[in-house]
């Protein structure tokens, strides 16, 4: 396990521990009691989200999940979600598990997906990494063990981790890693995806509190709302580099000359939507100064809409972020007739 995945590259992560136990603990008995409330539910095989969307998960691996939070709160979803047409919400299972709900409510950060992940007896994952789940991209993956055994381990960065029920752990899952369970009982973790905040960072060890680290964290931001009139005034059409749709593109690839698609910004539900070929592809969420992130994602990639009083001065600014590095591309836009 000496290999560390070098893409996507985030230099600040090489200066930080691969794992960190956070200063928060939970009642292991209450966790197990809530898990028992879900007896009889179907555990779904997790589906993988890539830059192309939600894909199939074809494997013989006994690795299953129950969604506590998902896109639109859909209880049967088993994926971690990603950029798309919806934000995250609680599923109906959370109402049946009050302590799980309390645990999630106590995480001082905007929550994305939250899933119970079961690794069955004898199961071992492939060697893999999770794309752009890290501090520089504004996304974190935390674990709270609920059930575990001595043979349930995470191997990452030349270490073997055995986390105990009730603990709260962070790991840099952009590094290559393997999870395995060599015992006869299942391992169950609550896996929590969230956006980093100053309050959440206070739970981390001191290595994460240096000025250099803070500069390279993409913290969650407020989402000031715009009126429907203000939103309608931002409608426009422009040529979108094809790679910008994929959160898995290498940082900054969208700034390189490539094939483009005709994209339209128009009203969508209570906000704006990015439409491609006449179809809504992404809901847009305002993060300030008429700049929008993609719903279901962080400020890792945004679209800023600039309307000028000068003839021909309208433009769209596409941005992607990795820590304190911001890459941008200005594209002329036109307003609807």
N, C-alpha and C positions, 0 to 999 in steps of 0.2 A: 504493500500500500504506500510506496514511496512516491508514486506519481501524483502530481497535483494538476488538475485540469487547467490549462492556460487560456481557455476561452470560455465565456467572455472574460477579458482581462480587466482586473481591478487591482492595481498595485497596492492599494492600502490594505487589502485583505491579506496579503502576504506578510504584513507586519503584525497581524493580530492572531490570537489563538484560533485553532480550528473549532474549538468548542468552548463554551463558558456556561457555568451554572449561575443562574440569576438569583438575586436575593429575594426570593419569594417561595413559600412552601404551601402545600395544600393538604387537607385531611385525606389520607389514603383510604380510610374506611368509607368515607362519604363518596369518594370517587367510585369505589367498587359498588356501593349501594346504587348509585345512579346508573352504572353500567348494567346492573341486574334489571333495572326498569325497562331496558330495551331487549330483554330476552324474547326471542321469537321473531324479531325483525330480520329481514334479509340483509346480509352484508354483501355489498356490491363490489365487483372488481374495479379498482381505480382505473379511470381513463386518463390518458396523458394529454396535456394541453401543449401544443407547439405553436410556432408562429403561423401555422396554417389553420389553427383552430383545434377543436376537441377531436381527438382521433380514437381509433379502436385500441383496446388493450388486450392483446392476444398472448397469453402465457399460461403455462401450467402452474405458475407460482401461486401458493396459497397466501395471497396478499389482498385484503378486502377492507371496505370502509363503510361507515355510516356518516352521512352529512349532518352536522349540527348547524352550520352556516354554509350557504352556497349562493351562486348567482340567482337572483330572484327568490331565494329561499326554497328552491325546488328540492324536496326531500330525497328524491331518487338520484340526484347527481352525485357522481363519485370523483369528479375531477376537481382540480384546485382553482379552476376558473382563469380568466385572463381578459384581455381587451375585447370588448364587444358591445352589446346593446343594453346591458343591465349592470346594476351594482349588486353588492352582496346583502343578504338578509338572513335572519334566523329561519331555520326549518321548523316544522311542527314538532320534531323530536325534542327540541330544546325545552319546550313547555313541560315535557314529561321528566326532565332531568334538572331539577332546580339547582343542584350544586354545580353541575356543568355550566349552567347559565350564570351562576355567581362567579365561577372562575373566569369565564370569558368577559363578564362585565367589569371585572377587576383588572384586566389588562389595560394599562394606560396608553392606549394607542388605537387608531382606527382599525377595525377588524376586517379582514377579507374572508377567506374560507376557513372553516374549522371542521375537522373531521376526526372521527375515531378510526384509527388505522390498526387492523389486526394482521399480525404476521403469524401464520399457522405453524404447527410443529414440523420441524425439518425444512422449513422454507428458507431460501436464500435469494436475495435480489441479485440482479446483474450489477456489475461495476458501472456506476452511472453518476451523473451530476444533475442538479436542478438549475435550469438556465435563469440567470438574472434574479435569483432570490438572495439578495444580500443588501447590506447597508448602502452601498453606493448607488443602487437602483431604487431605493425607497421601498424595499420589500424584505421582510424577515419571516423565517419559519422557526417557530418555537415548538418544543415538545413537553408535554406533561405525561409521564408514564402512569398508567392506570393499573395494568397487570403486567408483571414481568417475571422472568425466570433467570437463573444464572447463565443459561445458554443463549439468552437473547442479547445480542450485541450489535453495536455500530462500529465498523472499522473505518477510520478516517485519519488521514495524515499520520500514518505510522502508529496510531494508537487504537486500542480496543476499549470502547466505552460501554459501561454497564450502568444505566441510569435507573434510579429507584422510584417507586410510586410516590407521588406527591411532590416531587422536585420539578423545577422549571428550568429547561435547558435551551440554549441557543447553539446552533452549529452552522458553520459556513458550508452549506450544501452545494455551493458552486464547485467545491473540491470533489474529486472522485471519491466515492464511498460505497460501502456494501452494508446491508443489514441482513442478519441471519438469526435463526432460532433453532438451536440443536436439541431443544428439550421437547417433552411430550405435551406441554401445555402452551396455549397461544399467548402471544405478547400483544397487549393493546396499549397504544399511546393516543392521547389527544394531540393532534397536530394543528397548530394555530398559525395562520398566515396573517400578518398585520403590517402596517406602515410604521416606521420608526418615529418616535417623538422624544423630546427632551426628558419627559417623565419616565418613559420606558428605559431610556439610556441610564437613568439613575440606578436601575436594578442590575446593571452590568458591572463586572470587575473594573478596577482602575485602569487597565490597559486600554479600555475603550473611551477614556475620558481625556485624552490628549487633544491639543488644539488641531494637530494634523488629522486625527481621526474625525473630529467633529466637522472639519472643513469638507471631508469626503463622505459625509452622510447626507443622503437626500431625505430630509425630514418632511413629514406630512405637513401640508399647508391648509389654511382655512379655505372655505369654498364660498365666497360672497356670491349671492344670487343676483341675477339680472332680470329685469322685467321682461315680459313677453315682447314689448315694443323694442326694448334694447336688443333682444336676441334677434328679432326679425330684421333689424337694421344691419345685422352682420352677415346676412345670407350672401353667398358668393359662389363662383365656380373657378376652378384652377386645375392645373396639371399636377397630379400627385405622383412622385416617384414610387414605383411599384413596391420597393423593399420596405418603405416606411410602414406598411400595414403589419409587418412581422416584427414582434417584439424580440425575436431571436436573431435579427440581423446583427452582424458585428457592428460595434458602436461606430456611428457616423457613415455607414455605407450609403444611406439615402442621399448624402451630399455629392456622391459620385454620379456622373452622367449615366443615365440608364433609361429603360423604357418607362413611360408614364401612362397614367390613366386619367380620364376626365372625372374629377371629383366635384361634388356639390355640397356646400354647407347649407342646410335648411332646417326648419323647425322640426323637432322630434320629441314627442311627449312633452315634458315640462322644460326642455332645454333645446339644444341643437343636436343635429346628427350629421355625421360624415357619410354621404351617399356616394357610392361608386357604381357606375353603369345603371343608375336609376334605383338602386337598392340600398336601403340603410345598412351600413356596415358597422358603424360605431356610434354609440351615444357619446356626446361630449359633456364634460363636467367642468364648470368654470373654476379656475384657481386664482383669478385676479388679473386686472389689466387686460381684459378680453383675451386671455390665454386659457386654453382648455386642455385638460388631459383626456385620455380615452377612458370611458367607463370600465370598471373592473380592473384598472391598472393604476400605477402611481404617476408621478410627474416625470418618470423616465422619458416619456415622449409626449410632446404637447404641440398644439396648433394655436398660434396667435393670429388674430384677424385684425388687420389694419385697414381702416377706411379713411381715405384722404379727401380733402376738399379739392385738391388739384386733379385735373383730368388725367386719368391713367395712373394715378398714384396709389391705387388700392393694391394690397399685397397680403400674402399669407406667409408667416414665418414658421417653419417646421423646426422643432428642437428635439434633441435627445440629450440625456444627462447620464453621466457616470461619475459619481462623486462631485468634485468641483470642476469637472470638465464638461463644458456645454458645447455641443455642435449644432449649427443652425444652417438653414437654407431659406433664402427669401425667394418667393415665387409670385409673379404678377397674378392678380385675380380680377375678375369682372363681376359686377353686380347683376342680379336678374333684371330683365326688362320689366 
